[in-house]
Amino acid sequence: MTNNNKRRIRELGIATGILPTGEYNAITDIEGVEVGHYTAFRGENIRTGITAILPHSGNLHAQPVKAAVHAENGRGKLLGYTQVEEFGEIHTPILLTNTLNIGRVADGLVEFMLSLPGNEHIRSVNPVIGETNDSLLNDIRQRVLGSEEVAEAIRNARPGMVEEGCVGAGAGTVCFGFKGGIGTASRVTPSRIGGHKLGVLVQTNFGGILQINGAPVGRELNRFHKPADKPNTEDGSCMIIVATDAPLGSRNLKRLAKRAILGMARTGSFCANGSGDYVIAFSTAGRTASRLSNDMMNPLFLACVESTEEAIYNSLVMATTTIGFNGNRVEALPIDRAIEICNKYNVMNWDENLPR
């Protein structure tokens, strides 16, 4: 469950990267982008949900956004992938959920799109839905999410602050052996080179050896595995959504999406054999906006790496210890110990002396 007393990674005194954040340090810093959750936390065994990311609040079928997808390790069920690849556009909200619910959630999203005014005569919908497997904490075979829950997640979508941690599609996820969830962060590039905004939202459910700003937190906490000894462990998945107001076509959005994996790697992931690691990137700039050239991409690449890294940290520090399916218990990251380790390696408040 969520905890209003939790603090985000920067509020704990750990700043990541060198670029400034947006107002909310969230994907919703991109004008028009909204995020909503539906969380199913029922009885002793259901710990799951839906997270909806809306590139804008209008009819996306009539007004699609430029987009691209990158699959770093493709063991997953990213619905709608091939049409986004072919046409370079997204025509629906992006929904995140659990592995076995992807079909029912897709059906709900199709119903939602068909019901919109102006869509009375459409004959095709390409729902874009990502997933991770939350079956350690959630009785995933129950497939409790359907059309009503989809509609509620979309209705709940708002601009501004984004709820993080054990909410929506992050209700039952696990990251680095600790409780994972939903996290978000944003960056703003310098005004002299565009002043563009970029935001990231993650659904974290993957393994590896946690690092925070380079400090070996997972190693110090003895929370890691040896791949040679246990080759089938530490699988899982990560869904990463990247939004920007920079005017990019699908080709450079694809290049941008690839950089998000570098941010994931900074946190200690090695994209395990069984991990479905996908990035969906979209631009909210209008179709007629002049596209940025290749030579203008470096600030956005950096913004994407930094935002992804910080979003993953936020998903961890905002999550709470959760007990779920069959009594399985996943502890939240021990914040006090993590801060001690970060202090030991001198990565707390390191940015205070940066030139501005």
C-alpha positions in Angstrom: 0.0 0.0 0.0 1.0 3.6 -0.4 2.5 5.6 2.5 2.2 9.4 2.5 5.2 9.6 4.9 7.6 8.1 2.3 10.1 10.5 0.7 11.4 10.6 -2.9 15.1 10.0 -3.5 15.9 13.7 -3.7 14.1 14.5 -0.5 16.4 11.9 1.1 19.4 14.0 0.0 20.4 11.9 -3.0 20.5 13.8 -6.2 21.1 12.0 -9.5 22.7 13.5 -12.6 23.5 17.1 -13.5 20.4 18.4 -15.4 17.7 20.3 -13.5 14.3 18.6 -12.9 10.9 19.8 -14.0 8.4 21.3 -11.6 7.1 17.9 -10.4 10.1 15.9 -11.3 7.7 13.6 -13.1 6.6 12.5 -16.6 3.7 14.9 -16.2 6.1 17.8 -16.5 5.6 17.3 -20.2 2.6 19.5 -20.9 -0.5 17.5 -21.7 0.7 14.2 -20.2 -1.5 12.7 -17.5 -1.1 9.6 -15.4 -3.8 7.6 -13.6 -3.8 4.3 -11.5 -6.3 1.6 -10.6 -4.9 -0.4 -7.7 -6.4 -3.8 -6.8 -5.3 -4.6 -3.2 -7.9 -7.1 -2.2 -8.0 -9.6 0.6 -4.8 -11.6 1.2 -3.9 -12.6 -2.4 -4.6 -9.8 -4.9 -1.8 -7.2 -5.3 -2.0 -5.8 -8.8 -3.4 -2.9 -10.9 -3.3 -0.8 -14.0 -1.3 2.4 -14.7 -2.5 4.6 -17.5 -0.2 7.1 -19.3 -2.1 9.6 -21.5 0.1 11.6 -24.0 -2.8 14.0 -24.1 -6.4 14.1 -22.8 -8.0 14.2 -26.3 -8.9 11.5 -28.7 -5.6 9.8 -29.5 -7.1 7.8 -32.4 -7.9 11.1 -34.1 -4.7 12.9 -32.8 -2.0 10.3 -32.5 1.5 11.1 -31.2 4.9 10.2 -32.7 6.4 7.2 -31.0 8.9 4.4 -31.0 9.5 1.2 -29.1 12.8 -0.4 -28.0 13.1 -4.0 -26.7 16.3 -4.5 -24.9 15.4 -8.1 -23.8 12.2 -9.2 -25.4 10.8 -11.8 -23.0 7.5 -10.0 -22.6 4.1 -9.3 -24.0 4.1 -5.7 -25.2 0.9 -5.5 -27.1 0.7 -3.2 -30.1 4.4 -3.2 -30.6 4.5 -3.9 -34.4 2.1 -1.2 -35.5 4.0 1.4 -33.5 7.2 0.2 -35.2 5.6 0.3 -38.6 3.9 3.7 -38.5 5.8 5.5 -35.7 2.7 6.5 -33.9 0.6 5.7 -30.8 -3.2 5.9 -31.2 -4.4 5.0 -27.6 -3.4 5.6 -24.0 -0.5 3.5 -22.8 -1.5 1.0 -20.2 0.7 -1.1 -17.8 -0.6 -4.1 -16.0 0.4 -7.7 -15.1 1.3 -10.5 -17.5 -1.9 -12.6 -17.5 -4.2 -9.6 -17.5 -2.9 -8.1 -20.7 -5.7 -9.6 -22.8 -8.5 -8.4 -20.6 -7.0 -5.0 -20.2 -6.6 -4.8 -24.0 -10.2 -5.6 -24.4 -11.1 -2.9 -22.0 -8.9 -0.3 -23.8 -10.6 -1.2 -27.1 -14.0 -0.7 -25.5 -12.9 2.7 -24.2 -11.6 3.9 -27.5 -14.7 2.7 -29.4 -16.9 4.6 -26.9 -15.2 8.0 -27.5 -17.2 10.7 -29.4 -15.9 10.8 -33.0 -14.9 7.1 -33.0 -18.4 5.7 -33.9 -17.2 4.4 -37.3 -13.6 3.2 -36.6 -12.9 -0.5 -37.5 -9.5 -0.9 -36.0 -7.8 0.0 -32.7 -4.2 -0.7 -31.7 -4.1 -0.9 -27.9 -0.6 -0.4 -26.5 -0.2 -2.3 -23.3 2.9 -3.4 -21.4 3.2 -5.8 -18.5 5.4 -7.3 -15.8 4.8 -10.5 -13.8 3.7 -9.8 -10.3 2.9 -13.4 -9.4 5.1 -13.5 -6.3 2.7 -11.2 -4.4 -0.4 -11.4 -6.6 -2.6 -14.4 -7.4 -2.1 -13.6 -11.1 -4.2 -16.5 -12.4 -7.3 -14.8 -11.1 -7.1 -12.1 -13.8 -9.1 -9.7 -11.8 -8.7 -6.6 -14.1 -11.1 -5.9 -16.9 -13.0 -3.1 -18.7 -14.3 -1.3 -15.6 -10.8 -1.1 -14.0 -9.3 0.1 -17.3 -11.9 2.9 -17.5 -11.3 3.9 -13.9 -7.5 4.0 -14.4 -8.0 6.3 -17.4 -10.6 8.4 -15.6 -8.1 8.8 -12.7 -5.5 10.3 -15.0 -4.3 13.8 -14.0 -1.5 16.2 -14.6 0.8 17.3 -11.8 2.1 15.0 -9.0 2.2 11.3 -9.8 1.5 8.7 -7.1 4.5 6.3 -6.8 5.4 3.1 -5.2 2.9 0.3 -4.6 0.1 1.7 -6.8 -1.4 0.7 -10.1 0.7 -1.7 -12.1 3.3 -1.5 -9.4 1.2 -2.9 -6.6 2.7 -6.3 -6.7 6.2 -5.9 -8.3 9.6 -6.6 -6.9 12.9 -4.8 -7.8 16.4 -5.9 -6.8 14.8 -8.2 -4.2 13.0 -5.3 -2.5 9.5 -4.0 -3.1 9.4 -2.2 -6.5 6.6 -0.3 -8.1 5.9 2.9 -10.0 8.4 5.6 -10.2 8.9 8.8 -12.2 11.3 11.7 -12.8 12.0 14.4 -15.3 14.7 16.7 -16.7 14.9 20.0 -18.5 17.7 20.7 -21.1 19.5 24.0 -21.0 17.6 26.8 -22.7 20.5 27.7 -25.0 20.1 24.2 -26.6 16.3 24.0 -26.7 15.0 24.0 -23.1 13.1 20.8 -23.9 11.5 18.7 -21.2 11.7 14.9 -20.9 10.0 12.7 -18.4 10.1 9.0 -17.5 7.7 6.6 -15.8 8.8 3.1 -14.8 7.1 -0.1 -13.6 10.0 -1.9 -11.9 10.0 -5.7 -11.5 13.6 -6.7 -12.2 16.7 -8.0 -10.6 20.4 -7.2 -10.4 22.7 -5.7 -7.8 21.4 -2.3 -6.6 23.6 0.7 -7.0 22.6 4.2 -5.9 24.7 7.0 -7.5 27.4 4.4 -7.9 27.3 3.3 -4.2 27.1 -0.5 -4.0 24.0 -0.7 -1.9 23.0 -4.2 -2.9 26.5 -5.5 -2.2 26.7 -3.9 1.2 23.3 -5.2 2.1 24.3 -8.7 0.9 21.2 -8.6 -1.4 22.5 -10.0 -4.6 23.0 -13.3 -6.4 25.9 -14.9 -8.2 24.8 -15.6 -11.8 27.2 -18.5 -12.3 25.8 -20.3 -9.3 22.1 -19.5 -9.8 21.7 -19.0 -13.5 17.9 -18.9 -13.5 17.4 -16.4 -10.7 16.9 -12.6 -10.7 14.6 -12.5 -13.7 11.7 -10.1 -14.0 10.9 -7.1 -16.2 10.9 -3.3 -16.5 8.5 -1.2 -18.5 9.9 2.3 -19.2 7.8 5.1 -20.7 9.6 8.2 -22.0 7.8 11.4 -22.9 9.2 14.6 -24.3 8.0 17.9 -25.8 11.0 17.9 -28.1 9.9 17.7 -31.8 11.2 14.3 -32.7 10.2 11.8 -35.4 10.0 8.1 -34.8 13.6 7.4 -35.8 15.1 9.7 -33.2 12.5 8.6 -30.6 13.8 5.1 -31.2 17.4 6.3 -30.5 16.1 8.1 -27.4 14.4 5.0 -26.2 17.6 3.0 -26.3 19.3 5.4 -23.9 16.7 4.7 -21.2 18.4 1.2 -20.8 21.6 3.0 -19.9 19.8 4.6 -17.0 18.5 1.2 -15.9 22.0 -0.2 -16.1 23.2 2.6 -13.8 21.0 1.2 -11.1 22.5 -2.2 -11.2 20.4 -4.1 -13.8 22.1 -6.4 -16.3 18.8 -7.2 -18.2 18.6 -10.9 -17.2 17.7 -13.7 -19.5 14.0 -13.8 -18.3 13.6 -10.1 -18.1 11.2 -8.3 -20.4 12.8 -4.8 -20.7 10.9 -2.5 -23.0 10.9 1.3 -23.6 8.1 3.2 -25.2 9.0 6.8 -26.2 6.7 9.5 -27.5 6.7 13.2 -28.4 3.9 15.6 -27.6 5.1 18.1 -30.2 2.7 18.6 -33.1 3.1 16.9 -36.4 4.0 20.2 -38.1 6.8 21.1 -35.7 10.3 21.2 -37.2 12.2 18.0 -36.2 15.4 18.3 -34.2 18.5 17.2 -36.1 20.7 14.3 -35.0 23.3 16.8 -33.7 20.7 18.2 -31.2 20.1 14.8 -29.5 22.8 14.7 -26.9 21.1 16.8 -24.3 18.0 14.6 -24.6 20.0 11.4 -24.4 21.5 12.6 -21.1 18.1 13.7 -19.9 16.7 10.2 -20.7 19.5 8.4 -18.9 19.2 10.6 -15.8 15.4 10.5 -15.6 15.3 6.7 -15.9 17.8 6.2 -13.2 16.0 8.5 -10.8 12.6 7.1 -11.6 13.8 3.6 -10.7 15.2 4.9 -7.4 11.8 6.6 -6.7 10.0 3.4 -7.4 12.0 1.7 -4.6 12.1 4.4 -1.9 8.3 5.2 -2.3 7.3 1.5 -2.0 6.4 -0.2 1.3 6.8 -3.7 2.6 4.0 -5.9 1.2 2.5 -9.2 2.1 0.6 -11.0 -0.6 -0.2 -14.3 -2.4 0.4 -17.3 -0.2 1.7 -15.1 2.6 4.8 -14.1 0.5 6.4 -11.0 2.0 8.7 -8.5 0.2 10.5 -6.0 2.3 10.8 -2.4 1.3 14.3 -1.1 0.7 15.8 -0.2 4.2 16.1 3.5 3.7 18.2 4.3 6.7 20.8 1.6 5.8 20.8 2.8 2.2 21.5 6.3 3.3 24.3 5.1 5.6 25.9 3.3 2.6 25.5 6.3 0.4 27.2 8.5 3.0 30.0 5.9 3.3 30.7 6.3 -0.4 30.2 10.1 -0.4 27.3 10.2 -2.9 24.9 12.2 -0.7 24.2 15.8 -1.7 27.2 15.6 -4.0 25.6 18.1 -6.4 25.7 21.1 -4.0 29.0 22.3 -5.4 28.2 22.0 -9.0 28.6 25.2 -11.1 25.2 26.7 -12.0 
